[in-house]
Amino acid sequence: MYKQSIQYKVSISYRGKSITIVLREMIEKVDYRKQINANIPNILHSLDAAHLMCIVNRCTPNMKYPYRLKLQDCLGAHSNNIYYLKYLVTTEFIQLYTNEDFKKIP
């Protein structure tokens, strides 16, 4: 939940140099504009994460390729296995978005 904040500007001056710092204090009011604007990016992020998890789940533990790297939103493979990774990415993307459960609108 996105909350509203109160901003305080603090300026410090020392030997002719000035630095301004903005401090924010969160209050209990909900910022509805931020809440609404965040819906679509959050949905897309969730779909991207679901797509990557489908790829990871398709790689069984005894499969060597693609190598799973511990990066946030990435998968990696050696250059000689990049076509296999591309195949997995493409097929899982198609399966995710052509699934009948995905097409249902609540």
C-alpha positions in Angstrom: 0.0 0.0 0.0 1.3 3.4 -1.0 1.1 6.0 1.7 1.4 9.8 1.6 4.4 11.5 3.0 5.3 14.9 4.4 8.5 16.4 3.0 11.0 18.4 5.1 13.9 20.2 3.4 17.0 20.6 5.5 19.8 22.9 4.2 23.3 22.8 5.7 26.0 25.4 4.7 29.7 24.9 5.6 32.6 26.8 4.2 30.6 28.2 1.3 29.2 24.9 0.2 25.5 24.2 0.6 23.8 20.8 0.8 20.1 20.3 0.8 18.5 17.0 2.1 14.9 16.0 1.7 13.5 14.0 4.6 10.2 12.2 4.2 7.8 11.2 7.0 5.2 8.6 6.1 1.7 9.4 7.3 -1.3 7.0 7.6 -3.2 8.4 4.6 -3.3 6.3 1.4 -2.0 7.9 -1.7 -4.7 6.6 -4.1 -3.1 8.1 -7.2 0.2 6.1 -6.7 -1.9 3.1 -5.8 -3.8 3.2 -9.1 -0.8 4.1 -11.2 1.1 1.1 -9.8 -1.5 -1.5 -10.8 -0.4 -2.1 -14.4 3.4 -2.2 -13.7 2.8 -4.6 -10.8 0.7 -6.9 -13.0 3.3 -6.9 -15.7 6.1 -7.6 -13.2 4.1 -10.6 -11.9 3.6 -11.9 -15.4 7.3 -11.6 -16.1 8.1 -13.5 -12.9 5.6 -16.2 -13.7 7.1 -16.6 -17.1 10.6 -17.0 -15.7 9.3 -19.5 -13.1 7.8 -21.6 -15.8 11.1 -21.7 -17.6 12.9 -22.7 -14.4 10.3 -25.3 -13.5 10.7 -26.8 -17.0 14.4 -27.5 -16.4 14.5 -30.6 -14.3 17.4 -31.0 -11.8 19.2 -33.6 -14.1 19.1 -31.2 -17.1 22.4 -29.3 -17.6 21.1 -26.5 -19.9 20.3 -23.7 -19.5 22.4 -22.9 -16.5 20.3 -21.1 -14.0 22.0 -18.0 -12.7 21.1 -16.4 -9.5 20.1 -13.0 -10.9 16.8 -11.3 -10.3 15.0 -11.4 -13.7 17.5 -13.2 -15.8 18.4 -16.6 -17.1 21.7 -17.4 -18.7 23.3 -20.1 -20.8 26.6 -20.7 -22.5 26.7 -19.4 -26.1 26.5 -22.9 -27.5 23.2 -23.5 -25.7 21.6 -20.1 -26.3 19.2 -21.6 -28.9 17.9 -24.1 -26.4 17.3 -21.2 -23.9 15.5 -19.2 -26.7 13.3 -22.3 -27.4 12.4 -22.5 -23.7 11.6 -18.8 -23.4 9.5 -18.9 -26.5 7.5 -22.0 -25.8 6.8 -21.0 -22.1 5.7 -17.5 -23.3 3.3 -19.0 -25.7 2.0 -21.5 -23.1 1.5 -18.9 -20.5 -0.5 -16.4 -22.7 -2.6 -19.0 -24.6 -3.7 -20.8 -21.4 -7.5 -20.7 -21.1 -7.2 -19.7 -17.4 -5.2 -16.7 -18.3 -7.9 -15.5 -20.8 -10.7 -15.6 -18.2 -11.7 -12.1 -17.0 -12.9 -12.2 -13.4 
